[in-house]
Amino acid sequence: MTLINGKIYTCKDEEIIENGFIKIKDGIIEKIGDMKDYIKETEEIDLSGMLIFPGFIDAHCHIGMWEDGMDFEGDDGNEDTDPCTPHLRGIDGINPLDRCFEEALEGGVTTVVTGPGSANPIGGTFSILKTGKWSNIDDMIFKSDISMKMALGENPKRTYNGKDQAPKTRMATMAIIREALKKAIDYKEKIDKYNMGEEEDRPDVDVKSEALIPVLERKIPLHIHAHRADDIYSALRIKNEFNVDVKLVHCTEGYMISDVLKNAGVDIFAGPNLCDRSKIELRNSTCENPVILNNCNLNVSIITDHPVTPIQFLPVCAGLAMRGGMSYYDAIKSITINPAKALNIDDRLGSLEVGKDADIVVFKNDPFDIKNMAEYVFIKGKRAR
């Protein structure tokens, strides 16, 4: 199958093909180029006058964890009985039949990163899923357990203050995180000695520490929820103290310490910006935040934090960054190649290039305009919308 006569935003070096084609074979992009070089070989879909983009990626949300239209029955995002739960896997709480996976296609969102909420200092693992209509979570998984969620600031304090247990302060939140990481270091050392024959007895299984070993080995990053500048500083201390890979989620006051973040060189998952300032740590929220951070040459991705902002409005959130001063192409990159790079999946997703997965979205008009929905959505070359 070949898509022809569309304006293609490849997201490769800001390349635009004004009138181009994309040939898809076995779910992969086989050829891409200008129509003047096109030779008909397969079935065609004529997209004259339409805009073609890589499938949009939401790098941080909770789709399937808080099911649409439900209360407690569909609320599986926070296990707030224990502030330290690294052994929890987000995929065990996701309902693949949540209709929001289908609604994501309206906004051209083909890939999502979803997992636990931010009630706990350590919440569990996130996974990368495909959107659309599914019945089996295992069929949706693009890559499982890709990061460990941690949360700083108001949310853990609010959750456990009412239970009269730690953490009731930011100090206790950080102490819980440090304690868990240090226990994991000790556990890993004992396991390594046992495996090398230096210890006769294997240490008792510690599922929490085992879940944190991939973090210590830098096989997966920490996705740290931090809004306020002081919490962002705390996240950077964790990064430096334990030599772990950290991605900053939300980073609402990041623009206030942009020079620090520029030197830290961390990836930013900014947003949501299509919501109210519903708590104190959001009081300095502004659509200019991702723009300022992007201008510091940081890798910035726009996120919805679904269900805070419904998943289908991801491109609208990117459009709000344009309202704050972001360029059109940078806004596109913030929901395509930037998250793909931050998630280490840019070898397959995030841009339209030969050899990459044929995750492609087509709009008749500007995707950043709230009036517009995707006309076509292809996931691995199969039409999903």
Beta strands, then each sheet from edge to edge (+ up, - down):
strand 1: 2-9
strand 2: 16-25
strand 3: 28-34
strand 4: 44-46
strand 5: 51-54
strand 6: 56-61
strand 7: 109-114
strand 8: 122-130
strand 9: 141-151
strand 10: 222-226
strand 11: 246-250
strand 12: 267-270
strand 13: 300-302
strand 14: 360-363
strand 15: 376-379
strand 16: 382-383
sheet 1: 3+ 2- 1+ 4+
sheet 2: 3+ 2- 1+ 5+ 14- 15+ 16-
sheet 3: 6+ 7+ 8- 9+ 10+ 11+ 12+ 13+
end
